[in-house]
Amino acid sequence: MALPPTEINPEMLNKLLAKFGVSSCKYVDILGFEPDYLKTFSKPVRAVVLTFPLTTKLEEFRNKKTEEQKGKNLNAEVFYLKQTLENSSGLVALIHTVANNKDFVSFADDSSLKSYIDKSAAASPEERGKLLEKNEVLLSDFKSVAAEGFVRPDGGDQCHVLVLVPANKHLKEIDGHLERPIDHGPLSEPFLENAVNVCKQYTEQAKDEVRFSAVALVKDA
């Protein structure tokens, strides 16, 4: 089963939040990783979404990081689902940012996303992926937003997407394509700076690539 291939940008993600009954937060662009620029983020950042090309070097880098996490059970610390739907990178990233920040966002009484998160809370990552496949309301909402001009003409996910969130005072990396979340250790600086340091690890592996972009989940005043 495949979803329409979509852009992953703040406008599309914010429309999805509204459609899913999520408020009091929004996504904004991160236009650079320079320290002076990062200081302009006056609002608390609770998640970073990085879109990146999966080159051979980056794939080897990711596989090595995942292998280092063997033996760690992080599923109890973060909400993580396996991505089984084709072209669902943006949707899965949004679910990961919101589900791991329930204390930061507000839900409408009839929120389709809260319903999914609650029903899948006790499920395994694989079961959560299957539950998403069967969630006609969420998928219908996603398709209706995609049809508002966010479908990519080139077709198919060209890049991968990961999410960085704080959990138990550690920085966690979540990607529905990986076998498990990645623990990057204790948060030693403000969350945004820690998250950007991980993003830089990715850009360093593909210095000639321009297909990187990042957005942040912040409070919506």
C-alpha positions as a Markdown table, in Angstrom:
| # | Residue | x | y | z |
|---|---|---|---|---|
| 1 | Met | 0.0 | 0.0 | 0.0 |
| 2 | Ala | 1.3 | 3.4 | -0.9 |
| 3 | Leu | 0.4 | 7.0 | 0.0 |
| 4 | Pro | 0.8 | 10.0 | -2.3 |
| 5 | Pro | 4.5 | 11.2 | -2.4 |
| 6 | Thr | 4.5 | 14.5 | -0.6 |
| 7 | Glu | 6.7 | 17.5 | 0.2 |
| 8 | Ile | 7.9 | 17.6 | 3.8 |
| 9 | Asn | 7.9 | 21.2 | 4.9 |
| 10 | Pro | 6.3 | 23.3 | 7.7 |
| 11 | Glu | 3.3 | 24.3 | 5.6 |
| 12 | Met | 2.3 | 20.7 | 4.8 |
| 13 | Leu | 3.1 | 19.5 | 8.3 |
| 14 | Asn | 1.1 | 22.3 | 10.0 |
| 15 | Lys | -1.9 | 21.5 | 7.8 |
| 16 | Leu | -1.7 | 17.9 | 8.9 |
| 17 | Leu | -1.5 | 19.0 | 12.6 |
| 18 | Ala | -4.7 | 20.9 | 12.2 |
| 19 | Lys | -6.4 | 18.1 | 10.3 |
| 20 | Phe | -5.4 | 15.6 | 13.0 |
| 21 | Gly | -6.8 | 17.8 | 15.8 |
| 22 | Val | -3.4 | 18.9 | 17.2 |
| 23 | Ser | -2.8 | 22.4 | 18.4 |
| 24 | Ser | -0.6 | 24.7 | 20.5 |
| 25 | Cys | 2.4 | 23.7 | 18.5 |
| 26 | Lys | 3.8 | 24.2 | 15.0 |
| 27 | Tyr | 6.6 | 23.3 | 12.7 |
| 28 | Val | 9.2 | 25.9 | 11.5 |
| 29 | Asp | 12.1 | 25.8 | 9.1 |
| 30 | Ile | 15.7 | 25.5 | 10.5 |
| 31 | Leu | 17.5 | 27.5 | 7.9 |
| 32 | Gly | 21.0 | 26.8 | 9.1 |
| 33 | Phe | 23.1 | 25.1 | 11.8 |
| 34 | Glu | 25.3 | 28.1 | 12.8 |
| 35 | Pro | 25.3 | 28.9 | 16.6 |
| 36 | Asp | 24.3 | 32.5 | 16.1 |
| 37 | Tyr | 21.3 | 31.5 | 14.0 |
| 38 | Leu | 20.2 | 28.9 | 16.5 |
| 39 | Lys | 20.1 | 31.5 | 19.2 |
| 40 | Thr | 17.3 | 33.2 | 17.3 |
| 41 | Phe | 14.9 | 30.4 | 18.3 |
| 42 | Ser | 13.3 | 32.1 | 21.3 |
| 43 | Lys | 10.6 | 29.4 | 21.7 |
| 44 | Pro | 11.4 | 26.0 | 23.2 |
| 45 | Val | 12.2 | 23.3 | 20.5 |
| 46 | Arg | 10.8 | 19.9 | 21.3 |
| 47 | Ala | 11.6 | 17.9 | 18.1 |
| 48 | Val | 13.8 | 18.2 | 15.0 |
| 49 | Val | 12.9 | 16.5 | 11.7 |
| 50 | Leu | 15.8 | 16.0 | 9.3 |
| 51 | Thr | 15.3 | 15.0 | 5.7 |
| 52 | Phe | 18.3 | 13.6 | 4.0 |
| 53 | Pro | 19.4 | 11.6 | 0.9 |
| 54 | Leu | 20.3 | 8.0 | 1.6 |
| 55 | Thr | 23.6 | 7.7 | -0.1 |
| 56 | Thr | 25.8 | 4.6 | 0.2 |
| 57 | Lys | 28.0 | 6.3 | 2.7 |
| 58 | Leu | 25.1 | 7.6 | 4.8 |
| 59 | Glu | 23.5 | 4.1 | 4.8 |
| 60 | Glu | 26.7 | 2.6 | 6.1 |
| 61 | Phe | 26.9 | 5.3 | 8.7 |
| 62 | Arg | 23.3 | 4.6 | 9.9 |
| 63 | Asn | 23.8 | 0.9 | 9.9 |
| 64 | Lys | 26.9 | 1.3 | 12.1 |
| 65 | Lys | 25.0 | 3.5 | 14.6 |
| 66 | Thr | 22.1 | 1.0 | 14.7 |
| 67 | Glu | 24.4 | -1.9 | 15.3 |
| 68 | Glu | 25.9 | 0.0 | 18.3 |
| 69 | Gln | 22.5 | 0.1 | 19.9 |
| 70 | Lys | 22.1 | -3.7 | 20.0 |
| 71 | Gly | 21.1 | -4.9 | 23.4 |
| 72 | Lys | 19.4 | -1.6 | 24.4 |
| 73 | Asn | 15.6 | -1.7 | 24.8 |
| 74 | Leu | 14.6 | 1.9 | 24.0 |
| 75 | Asn | 11.0 | 1.1 | 23.0 |
| 76 | Ala | 9.7 | 1.7 | 26.5 |
| 77 | Glu | 11.3 | 5.2 | 26.5 |
| 78 | Val | 10.0 | 6.5 | 23.2 |
| 79 | Phe | 7.0 | 6.0 | 21.0 |
| 80 | Tyr | 8.4 | 4.3 | 17.9 |
| 81 | Leu | 6.6 | 2.7 | 14.9 |
| 82 | Lys | 7.9 | 0.7 | 12.0 |
| 83 | Gln | 7.3 | 2.4 | 8.7 |
| 84 | Thr | 5.4 | -0.1 | 6.4 |
| 85 | Leu | 3.5 | 2.3 | 4.1 |
| 86 | Glu | 5.3 | 3.4 | 1.0 |
| 87 | Asn | 5.8 | 7.2 | 0.8 |
| 88 | Ser | 4.7 | 7.7 | 4.5 |
| 89 | Ser | 8.0 | 9.3 | 5.7 |
| 90 | Gly | 6.3 | 12.7 | 6.5 |
| 91 | Leu | 3.4 | 11.1 | 8.2 |
| 92 | Val | 5.5 | 8.8 | 10.3 |
| 93 | Ala | 7.8 | 11.7 | 11.3 |
| 94 | Leu | 4.9 | 13.8 | 12.4 |
| 95 | Ile | 3.5 | 10.9 | 14.5 |
| 96 | His | 6.9 | 10.4 | 16.1 |
| 97 | Thr | 7.2 | 14.1 | 17.0 |
| 98 | Val | 3.7 | 14.4 | 18.5 |
| 99 | Ala | 3.6 | 11.0 | 20.2 |
| 100 | Asn | 6.8 | 11.8 | 22.0 |
| 101 | Asn | 5.7 | 15.3 | 23.1 |
| 102 | Lys | 2.1 | 14.7 | 24.4 |
| 103 | Asp | 2.8 | 17.1 | 27.3 |
| 104 | Phe | 3.8 | 19.8 | 24.8 |
| 105 | Val | 0.8 | 19.7 | 22.5 |
| 106 | Ser | -3.0 | 20.0 | 22.8 |
| 107 | Phe | -5.5 | 17.6 | 21.3 |
| 108 | Ala | -9.1 | 18.2 | 20.2 |
| 109 | Asp | -11.6 | 15.8 | 21.8 |
| 110 | Asp | -12.1 | 14.1 | 18.4 |
| 111 | Ser | -8.4 | 14.1 | 17.4 |
| 112 | Ser | -7.7 | 11.2 | 15.0 |
| 113 | Leu | -4.0 | 11.3 | 15.9 |
| 114 | Lys | -4.6 | 11.1 | 19.6 |
| 115 | Ser | -7.0 | 8.2 | 19.0 |
| 116 | Tyr | -4.3 | 6.3 | 17.1 |
| 117 | Ile | -1.6 | 7.1 | 19.7 |
| 118 | Asp | -3.7 | 5.9 | 22.6 |
| 119 | Lys | -4.9 | 2.7 | 20.8 |
| 120 | Ser | -1.3 | 1.8 | 19.9 |
| 121 | Ala | 0.4 | 2.8 | 23.1 |
| 122 | Ala | 0.9 | -0.8 | 24.3 |
| 123 | Ala | 1.6 | -2.2 | 20.9 |
| 124 | Ser | 5.0 | -3.2 | 19.5 |
| 125 | Pro | 6.6 | -1.0 | 16.8 |
| 126 | Glu | 5.6 | -3.5 | 14.2 |
| 127 | Glu | 2.1 | -3.6 | 15.4 |
| 128 | Arg | 1.9 | 0.2 | 15.4 |
| 129 | Gly | 2.9 | 0.1 | 11.7 |
| 130 | Lys | 0.1 | -2.3 | 10.9 |
| 131 | Leu | -2.4 | -0.3 | 12.9 |
| 132 | Leu | -1.5 | 2.8 | 10.9 |
| 133 | Glu | -2.0 | 0.8 | 7.7 |
| 134 | Lys | -5.6 | 0.0 | 8.9 |
| 135 | Asn | -6.4 | 3.5 | 10.2 |
| 136 | Glu | -8.7 | 4.8 | 7.5 |
| 137 | Val | -9.4 | 8.1 | 9.2 |
| 138 | Leu | -5.7 | 9.1 | 9.6 |
| 139 | Leu | -4.9 | 8.0 | 6.0 |
| 140 | Ser | -7.9 | 9.8 | 4.6 |
| 141 | Asp | -6.9 | 13.0 | 6.4 |
| 142 | Phe | -3.4 | 12.7 | 5.1 |
| 143 | Lys | -4.5 | 12.2 | 1.5 |
| 144 | Ser | -6.8 | 15.2 | 1.7 |
| 145 | Val | -4.0 | 17.5 | 2.9 |
| 146 | Ala | -1.6 | 16.0 | 0.3 |
| 147 | Ala | -4.2 | 16.9 | -2.4 |
| 148 | Glu | -3.9 | 20.6 | -1.5 |
| 149 | Gly | -0.8 | 20.9 | -3.7 |
| 150 | Phe | 1.8 | 19.0 | -1.7 |
| 151 | Val | 2.1 | 15.9 | -4.0 |
| 152 | Arg | 5.5 | 15.7 | -5.5 |
| 153 | Pro | 5.5 | 15.3 | -9.3 |
| 154 | Asp | 8.7 | 13.2 | -9.4 |
| 155 | Gly | 6.9 | 10.4 | -7.4 |
| 156 | Gly | 8.2 | 8.2 | -4.6 |
| 157 | Asp | 10.2 | 9.1 | -1.5 |
| 158 | Gln | 13.5 | 10.4 | -2.7 |
| 159 | Cys | 14.9 | 10.9 | 0.8 |
| 160 | His | 14.7 | 9.5 | 4.3 |
| 161 | Val | 13.4 | 11.3 | 7.3 |
| 162 | Leu | 14.5 | 11.0 | 11.0 |
| 163 | Val | 13.2 | 12.6 | 14.1 |
| 164 | Leu | 15.2 | 13.8 | 17.1 |
| 165 | Val | 13.4 | 14.1 | 20.5 |
| 166 | Pro | 14.3 | 14.5 | 24.1 |
| 167 | Ala | 13.4 | 11.6 | 26.3 |
| 168 | Asn | 14.4 | 10.8 | 29.9 |
| 169 | Lys | 17.0 | 13.6 | 29.6 |
| 170 | His | 18.6 | 11.9 | 26.7 |
| 171 | Leu | 18.6 | 12.7 | 23.0 |
| 172 | Lys | 16.8 | 10.0 | 21.0 |
| 173 | Glu | 16.8 | 9.4 | 17.2 |
| 174 | Ile | 13.8 | 7.8 | 15.7 |
| 175 | Asp | 13.4 | 6.5 | 12.1 |
| 176 | Gly | 10.7 | 4.1 | 11.1 |
| 177 | His | 13.1 | 2.4 | 8.7 |
| 178 | Leu | 15.6 | 1.4 | 11.4 |
| 179 | Glu | 15.4 | -1.6 | 13.6 |
| 180 | Arg | 15.4 | 0.4 | 16.8 |
| 181 | Pro | 15.7 | 4.0 | 18.1 |
| 182 | Ile | 19.2 | 5.4 | 18.7 |
| 183 | Asp | 20.3 | 6.9 | 22.0 |
| 184 | His | 22.7 | 9.7 | 21.6 |
| 185 | Gly | 23.3 | 10.1 | 25.3 |
| 186 | Pro | 22.5 | 12.7 | 27.9 |
| 187 | Leu | 21.4 | 16.2 | 26.8 |
| 188 | Ser | 24.4 | 18.4 | 27.7 |
| 189 | Glu | 23.2 | 21.6 | 26.0 |
| 190 | Pro | 19.8 | 23.0 | 25.1 |
| 191 | Phe | 17.9 | 20.4 | 23.1 |
| 192 | Leu | 18.2 | 22.2 | 19.7 |
| 193 | Glu | 22.0 | 22.5 | 19.9 |
| 194 | Asn | 22.2 | 18.8 | 20.8 |
| 195 | Ala | 19.9 | 17.8 | 17.9 |
| 196 | Val | 21.8 | 20.0 | 15.4 |
| 197 | Asn | 25.0 | 18.3 | 16.4 |
| 198 | Val | 23.5 | 15.0 | 15.3 |
| 199 | Cys | 22.2 | 16.6 | 12.0 |
| 200 | Lys | 25.8 | 17.8 | 11.4 |
| 201 | Gln | 27.0 | 14.2 | 11.6 |
| 202 | Tyr | 24.8 | 13.4 | 8.7 |
| 203 | Thr | 25.7 | 16.4 | 6.6 |
| 204 | Glu | 29.4 | 15.6 | 7.2 |
| 205 | Gln | 28.9 | 12.2 | 5.6 |
| 206 | Ala | 27.6 | 13.8 | 2.4 |
| 207 | Lys | 29.3 | 17.2 | 2.0 |
| 208 | Asp | 28.5 | 17.5 | -1.7 |
| 209 | Glu | 24.8 | 16.8 | -1.2 |
| 210 | Val | 22.2 | 19.6 | -1.1 |
| 211 | Arg | 19.2 | 17.5 | -0.4 |
| 212 | Phe | 19.1 | 18.2 | 3.3 |
| 213 | Ser | 16.4 | 20.1 | 5.1 |
| 214 | Ala | 15.4 | 20.4 | 8.8 |
| 215 | Val | 12.3 | 21.6 | 10.6 |
| 216 | Ala | 11.6 | 22.1 | 14.3 |
| 217 | Leu | 8.5 | 21.6 | 16.4 |
| 218 | Val | 8.0 | 24.7 | 18.6 |
| 219 | Lys | 5.2 | 26.2 | 20.8 |
| 220 | Asp | 2.6 | 28.1 | 18.8 |
| 221 | Ala | 1.9 | 31.2 | 20.9 |
